[in-house]
Amino acid sequence: MKLSLFRFAVIMLATLSLSFGLGHLMELPARMAWDQYLWVGSTVQGGLYALSGPLGVLVQIVTVIALIVLALLLRRHGANGIPFTVAAAAMFAIGLLVWWILVYPVNVELAKWVNGPVPANWAEWRSLWEWGQAANGLAQLAGFAALIASVLVRKEG
C-alpha cells in the first residue's frame, strides 16, 4: 500500500475514533445536569455504556496500532512527521488508558443497574463516567491535532 494512502486511512480511522470522544465531550455539560431518572435511563437502560463503549474502544485500539505502524513506515521511508505521529499515538494511547482506568470500572458497575437497584451515590458514578469520557476525548483531540501536524510538517532543505 502506498504510504500516502495508508496515511490517509490512518487519518480517517483517527477521525472515527475521535468522533466517539468528542461526542462525549460535547454532551458533558448537559448530561451532568440530568437527574437520576434521565441519566440512568439513557445511559444504563438505554445501553449507551454497553453499545458505544466496546465499539469506541475497539476503534481506538486499532487507531493506536495504526499510528504506531504509520510511524514505523514513515521512519523506514525517511518521510516527514515522525515525531508528531509518535505523539499522536501516545495521546490516543493515553486516552485509552484513561478510559480503562476511569470509565471501564463504571461500566462494570452500571451493568449491575440494568435489572437491579440504582445506588444512592449514582451521581458519583455518573461524574466518574462522564469526566473519564471527556478526558479520553480531550486526549484524542490532542492526538488528532498531532496527526494533522505530522502531515503539515516539511523538512527544511
Disulfide bonds with the S-S distance in Angstrom:
none
